[in-house]
Structures are given as C-alpha cells and as structure tokens.
Amino acid sequence: MENRTTVLDGFAFELTGFFSTDGVTTLTISVSGNGQGSADLKGWICEICPADSQEFADINILSCEKRRRSGTLAPAIAQKTSFELTGDIGIDGVIITDWIGRYEDDPSVEYRLVLDAELCPSPFRVGIMQGETVCISKDALCAGTKHDNRVWALPKEKSFCLFMIVPEGYKPDNVKTAAVSVSKSLLHIVF
C-alpha cells in the first residue's frame, strides 16, 4: 500500500521521504496551502507509531528542520504529544509549530523529522489545530514497504554540534586549530 498525499482542510500534505536505517528514522513531509483553507496554518501534527503508543513513549526527536520552496534547511520547533502529555490531540505524535500560508502562491514548506528509532513504514495520519479544534486526516500517508532511493544532499552551510568526552587530565595541544572532517561513516578530528 502506498499513499503519499492527503488534503486536510485546504492544506496538502505529501510524504516526500521515509528512511529507516542505522538506528534512526527520517521522515520528510511537504505541506502547502491549496487556496481552500479558511486561515493560515500555525502548526500541524504527524502521527508516530499509530499501532503502539508504548513504542512511541520510548522514541525521542533528534531534530526537526524545514525549508521553504527549495531554500536552505533551518531549525523548526517540534515536540512530542500524546494523551498523557496533552490529552486533547487524540493521536500520539509530533507537533510541529510553524506558519504555512493557505494560498497556492504561498511557499510550500518541507519538514525533515529525525527520530531515534528504526520504524517500519506503517500508515500514519496527519492533523491540524485550528484554535480549540483538532482535525485529523481520514487518509493515512504511507511510503509502502520499500525504502526510498532518493539521496539527500545536505547544504554546505549545514551546521552540527559535536561533543567529546575526554579522560580527566587530558589536554590537547593547539585546540584552536582543530580540524574536523565528517563523512557518512567516519568522523576524523585533527589537532
């Protein structure tokens, strides 16, 4: 089964990528207005682990980023929600708080959500909050059973944080001249 798009109250949601490997899952979802919405969108919900709320409880958000049109990636605000956490949403998932315009000529926004668990590509719903009202999609998004073959190239200006634990008493020379090289499978640090 594969259904990558759904429309919810004037907003189109498209699953553009699903990757689950090396202990993490990355979802990419594009959201855009189609001109039929009653107001701009201030945030939306992505259901996670629809069949097992206990599995969802053990999952953490590693990162959430967004890009308008085909621009550079920027941080986005995301937080977990469940009946125990908020009680008013009705699904377990991640709330992404961001502005999305309701008109067709407003820029589409693609979100990249990274979770710290390998998840199966099972169907999930999306939802939007409009004031006190929560609308959940009837159609579920699903990438099917195959992994996407789409290659994601990070922009050159992509930044990251690196933390190292060093033994007590260790003091490297020339710390200000440290060089870091990162590839998919290797991190190399030269002091």
Backbone torsions as a table, in degrees:
resi	resn	phi	psi	omega
1	MET	NA	133.2	177.5
2	GLU	-142.7	121.3	174.8
3	ASN	-140.2	107.5	-174.4
4	ARG	-97.4	-5.5	-178.1
5	THR	-134.4	150.6	171.9
6	THR	-153.3	152.1	177.6
7	VAL	-116.2	132.7	-178.1
8	LEU	-134.1	110.3	177.6
9	ASP	47.7	49.7	175.4
10	GLY	86.7	8.7	178.6
11	PHE	-126.0	130.6	-180.0
12	ALA	-95.5	129.3	177.3
13	PHE	-113.2	127.1	179.5
14	GLU	-128.6	123.6	175.4
15	LEU	-76.9	108.0	-176.1
16	THR	-98.8	-10.3	178.1
17	GLY	-167.2	143.2	174.5
18	PHE	-142.5	114.7	-178.7
19	PHE	-128.7	128.7	179.2
20	SER	-135.6	102.9	-177.5
21	THR	-161.4	158.4	176.6
22	ASP	52.9	37.1	175.1
23	GLY	80.8	6.0	177.8
24	VAL	-133.6	156.8	174.0
25	THR	-124.0	133.5	178.1
26	THR	-118.7	124.1	175.0
27	LEU	-111.3	135.7	171.6
28	THR	-123.2	127.5	-175.9
29	ILE	-132.9	128.9	177.3
30	SER	-98.5	134.8	-179.0
31	VAL	-126.8	133.6	178.2
32	SER	-151.2	152.0	175.0
33	GLY	-80.8	150.0	178.2
34	ASN	-114.6	11.7	178.6
35	GLY	87.5	-3.0	-178.2
36	GLN	-102.4	-6.2	-178.4
37	GLY	-71.8	152.1	-179.9
38	SER	-83.3	-18.4	-179.8
39	ALA	-158.7	164.2	173.7
40	ASP	-64.6	156.9	-178.8
41	LEU	-95.3	133.3	179.9
42	LYS	-102.6	-10.7	179.4
43	GLY	175.6	161.7	-179.3
44	TRP	-146.8	169.6	-173.9
45	ILE	-123.9	136.4	174.6
46	CYS	-114.6	119.2	179.9
47	GLU	-71.1	136.7	178.4
48	ILE	-125.7	136.6	-179.7
49	CYS	51.0	61.0	-175.9
50	PRO	-60.3	-25.9	-176.8
51	ALA	-91.8	-10.6	-173.3
52	ASP	-148.0	95.7	-178.5
53	SER	-67.9	-26.9	178.0
54	GLN	-68.7	-38.4	176.0
55	GLU	-61.7	-41.3	179.1
56	PHE	-61.7	-36.2	-178.1
57	ALA	-60.0	-28.7	-177.7
58	ASP	-92.0	2.5	-177.6
59	ILE	-98.8	140.0	177.9
60	ASN	-118.4	154.5	175.9
61	ILE	-86.4	119.8	176.7
62	LEU	-84.1	-40.7	177.4
63	SER	-162.4	158.7	173.1
64	CYS	-143.2	125.0	-178.9
65	GLU	-132.2	162.7	180.0
66	LYS	-140.9	158.9	169.7
67	ARG	-148.8	136.0	177.5
68	ARG	-89.9	136.4	-174.8
69	ARG	52.5	-119.3	178.4
70	SER	-120.1	31.6	-178.6
71	GLY	-73.7	-167.3	-179.1
72	THR	-81.1	157.3	178.3
73	LEU	-74.2	141.0	177.8
74	ALA	-137.4	155.5	179.3
75	PRO	-62.6	146.4	173.8
76	ALA	-126.2	154.6	-178.4
77	ILE	-89.2	123.0	179.5
78	ALA	-138.6	142.4	175.8
79	GLN	-146.9	153.0	179.5
80	LYS	-73.6	148.9	173.2
81	THR	-140.7	145.1	176.0
82	SER	-156.5	174.0	178.6
83	PHE	-59.7	-37.7	179.9
84	GLU	-69.1	-33.8	-177.1
85	LEU	-81.2	-44.0	-176.3
86	THR	-123.6	-32.6	175.3
87	GLY	77.0	-7.9	-173.5
88	ASP	-120.3	2.7	-176.6
89	ILE	-91.0	-44.9	178.8
90	GLY	97.0	-10.6	175.3
91	ILE	-136.9	153.9	173.5
92	ASP	-86.9	132.9	-179.9
93	GLY	175.9	-155.9	-177.2
94	VAL	-120.9	128.8	174.6
95	ILE	-94.3	126.5	177.2
96	ILE	-110.8	117.9	-176.5
97	THR	-98.7	112.5	-178.5
98	ASP	-166.9	156.4	178.9
99	TRP	-86.7	133.0	173.9
100	ILE	-133.6	125.5	-178.6
101	GLY	-71.6	150.0	-176.2
102	ARG	-86.6	-14.2	-174.5
103	TYR	-91.0	153.7	-178.6
104	GLU	-60.9	-32.0	-179.1
105	ASP	-85.7	-3.5	171.9
106	ASP	-70.5	148.7	-176.9
107	PRO	-66.8	140.0	171.9
108	SER	-73.6	155.6	-179.4
109	VAL	-126.2	126.7	176.0
110	GLU	-104.1	130.2	-179.1
111	TYR	-109.8	139.8	174.9
112	ARG	-119.8	115.3	-177.3
113	LEU	-111.5	124.6	-178.8
114	VAL	-115.2	126.0	-179.1
115	LEU	-116.0	153.3	-174.1
116	ASP	-90.4	40.7	177.5
117	ALA	-152.6	150.2	174.8
118	GLU	-85.8	114.1	-177.9
119	LEU	-107.5	150.8	174.1
120	CYS	-77.8	151.4	179.6
121	PRO	-77.8	64.3	179.4
122	SER	-85.9	153.2	-178.9
123	PRO	-60.2	138.5	178.1
124	PHE	-137.4	155.7	-179.6
125	ARG	-102.3	163.8	172.5
126	VAL	-121.4	162.6	179.2
127	GLY	-149.3	162.4	175.6
128	ILE	-130.5	151.5	177.1
129	MET	-112.2	126.4	177.7
130	GLN	-123.7	94.4	-174.9
131	GLY	65.9	-121.5	179.1
132	GLU	-87.1	-8.8	-175.3
133	THR	-94.5	136.5	175.8
134	VAL	-115.7	124.5	177.4
135	CYS	-110.8	123.9	179.2
136	ILE	-109.0	138.4	-178.9
137	SER	-67.1	144.9	173.7
138	LYS	-80.9	-36.8	177.6
139	ASP	-82.6	139.2	177.1
140	ALA	-100.3	146.7	175.9
141	LEU	-90.0	142.5	177.8
142	CYS	-155.8	139.6	-179.5
143	ALA	-91.1	1.9	-175.1
144	GLY	84.0	-166.4	-176.4
145	THR	-97.2	-13.8	-180.0
146	LYS	-86.8	150.5	173.3
147	HIS	-75.7	147.0	175.3
148	ASP	-66.5	149.1	176.3
149	ASN	-101.0	5.0	-178.0
150	ARG	-69.6	132.8	179.8
151	VAL	-97.8	130.1	180.0
152	TRP	-102.5	117.5	176.2
153	ALA	-100.6	124.0	179.1
154	LEU	-77.6	143.6	176.9
155	PRO	-64.4	154.5	-176.9
156	LYS	-61.9	-28.3	-177.5
157	GLU	-84.9	6.9	-179.7
158	LYS	-59.8	130.3	179.9
159	SER	-111.4	161.6	178.9
160	PHE	-152.7	166.2	176.7
161	CYS	-108.0	141.5	179.1
162	LEU	-126.6	125.8	177.2
163	PHE	-118.2	135.2	177.9
164	MET	-127.7	143.2	174.1
165	ILE	-104.7	123.3	-179.4
166	VAL	-115.0	149.6	-179.8
167	PRO	-62.1	151.1	179.6
168	GLU	-60.7	134.0	179.5
169	GLY	90.6	-11.0	-180.0
170	TYR	-78.1	131.3	179.0
171	LYS	-137.9	105.7	-178.6
172	PRO	-70.9	151.0	176.0
173	ASP	-83.2	150.9	174.6
174	ASN	52.1	49.8	-178.7
175	VAL	-59.4	-33.7	-177.9
176	LYS	-68.0	-16.2	-179.3
177	THR	-106.0	16.8	-179.2
178	ALA	-63.5	138.0	177.4
179	ALA	-118.3	138.0	-178.0
180	VAL	-121.8	133.1	176.6
181	SER	-124.1	128.2	-176.5
182	VAL	-122.2	130.3	170.8
183	SER	-128.2	180.0	-175.5
184	LYS	-58.8	-37.3	-174.9
185	SER	-118.2	7.2	-173.9
186	LEU	-147.8	138.2	172.5
187	LEU	-119.0	122.3	-176.6
188	HIS	-121.8	124.5	-179.8
189	ILE	-118.5	128.4	178.5
190	VAL	-119.6	125.4	176.1
191	PHE	-99.9	NA	NA
